[in-house]
Amino acid sequence: MSDDLLVTIDSEAPLPGRPRADGRPAAVELSRFAAFAQHHAQAPTHARVIFCGDGPALEQHGFEFVMAAQAGGFTRIRLDTSARRLTEAAQVRAVVMAGVNEFSVGLHGDTPALHDALTGRAGDFADVTTCLSRLAKHDVRVLVDVVVTTTNLEALPRIVALAIAEGAQRIALWSYLADRDSPEARALIVSLEALIPAVKRAIAQCRAAGVQVVVRHVPACLLAEMSDALDNGSADAFEGIRPGRPLPRFNCLHEAKCGHAEACLGLHHAYVNTHGWELERLQPSPRTQPWRERDRSVELGAGANATPRGHAAWLELLGEHASLVAGVSLTRTEARYPMQMPDQTRFVLVLTARDDDARTFTQSRSFNLAYTDVEGPAAELAIAEFVGPVLATIAANDDGALSLNPR
């Protein structure tokens, strides 16, 4: 359990690590949180509550959420919202007086042009700097989040210097996570070759200024003596409700033999699809404890470049039918391909290691081929007719070069 509790008032605020707000609706009801807070006052489970929001629900009920948190015994109350809501002195004063004592602010450039281009909102840089100057006049903790992309990598020392000058008490450096897999998003993902030296210099810059620094979503092994800055912890979500963006997924092919595995997430899937597995660059440290496998399968989108080691070949197995699938999710034991028929029936095509004794739909040279998780109106015969050519193509393309663990 985390010391932090995330309460999503609405999904319209940018999350730390994501410069833009772009999610599906998700919200916690005030009455349910108020009831929880009343119980929490008697049996505390979390020290900090983080309120995330930037829409009508925040405007209407934000102060009531904060008052409930105060009554609930939370010692730290943080607000994650757009800086534009905290540009007026009276606004900031009212929020602080209500009980908010921590603020998270995203700063992704040292100039308006750079920052606004990344957030997609003209004038956002001016709002952020104004917000920071307002917060500096109060006895509150200011956390600045910097998302590192190919666009702002060169400016990172200046962004960190600006955050320090504006009174940041903690700076979080985030490796860019794409909400959606697209050529534009991939172009923003910095290679480890360029990212690690820049992040290390930024860590040293913060520490020299006496500012706490944390690093998110960067492989621990490459931070070396600075790996103590890595923090991949996440807040518990109240009633499981998080802002409607999909959670990023991670994996590392060195996980089973690396001593950092429990604290390090590895590479996020968008990075793998863009720059590959980095098997030669990553430097696993020897394990001293037994390893237990976690389910962190890699989802490869169509056209993904998961080299080295040819992981994009799992999509190539489908040949001309690759356009029918949403991608492929790989574990050491399965390859799963979500598919959808014209009548909106959905199912998952599953490849496992060939086992002549196992029940399966059909087989190829290396795999048992089946489908599961059917949702929709299609009858079994219609599904079989739809998936038949796909399975035949897989069987024809299976030359034995790819394999799955039978266990």
C-alpha positions, 0 to 999 in steps of 0.5 A: 500500500502507498502512503498516497491516495489519488482521488480523481475529481475529473479527468481533465487535468494533465497528470504528472508525466503527461503534458496534455490532458486527453482522457476518457471521463472518470470521476469520484463521487464527493459523497463516497469520498466524504464517507471514506474520509470520515472512516479514515479519521478513525483508522488512517491508512494514507498520509497524503491525498492527491486531488486531480481535476480541472473541469466543472466537478473541480469548480463545483466541489473542489473545496468540499473535497478538501474539507472532507480530506482535512476532516479525514486526517490527511496531513498532506493535501495535494492538488494536480490541476492546470496552472491557469486555475492558480494565476490570481493571487486571490485564487491561490490564497483561497485554495491554500486557506482551504487546506491544500499544502502541496501543488504539482505544476508541469514545466516542460520548456524554458520559453513560451514557444517550447513549453506551449508546443508540448502542452498544446495550449497557447499561453500555458507557459505564462500561466505556469510561471505566474502560478509558481510565483504566486505559490512562492508567497505561501508556505506550501510545497511546490512540486515541478514535473518535467517531461523529457522529450526529443523537443526539450532535451537540449533545454533541460538544464535551463528548464531545471534552472528555471524551476529551481529559481521559481521555488520548486522544492522537488523536481520530477524528471519523467521519460516521455510516455505516449498516450497513443502510439503514433509516428508523432508520439514516437518522435518525442521519445528520447533514446537512452543513449541521449536521455541518460547523460542528460538526466544524470546532469539534471540530477546533479544540478538539482542536488547542487541547488539543494532541491529534491529530485526524482526520476521516473520511468528510466532504467535503474541500471543506467543511472548507476550511482544515481539510481537512488533518485529513481521513484516508480511508486504510484498512489493508490487510486480511490475505488480504483478510479484513475483518470481515463488515460491507459496506464503505461506498460513496461517490460525488460528482457533482463528482468529475471537476472537483474537485482534492480527488477523489483524497483525498476519498471524497465522500458515502456512499450512505446519505447520498445516499439520505437528504439528496441529492447536495448539489450546491449545497452542495459546493464543488469546487476546480479540478483541475490534473491530468487525472481518471481515473474510478473505479467508485464507483456509487451504490446506491439502496435502494427508497424512497431520497430521492436528490434533487436531480436525481431519481435516485430516478426510476431506481427509479420506472422499474420502477413496481410491479415496484420491489419485486422489486429489491434497489436500483439501482447507478448509474454514468455508463454503466449502471443495474444492478438485482439481482433474484431469482425465487421459485425463488432464481434471481438475475440483474442487470437492466442498462440502458445507453444505447440503441445500435441496433448493440449486441446486447441483449434489448430496447430502450426509448426511451433504453436497451438492456435486458438481464440478466446474471450469472445464478445459479440453476436457472431456464431462460432461457425462465423468466427471460425470462417473469419479466423480460418484464413488468418490461422492458415497464414500463420501456419504458412509463415511459421518457419520455426524461428519464433518460439514460446516457453511451454511453461 
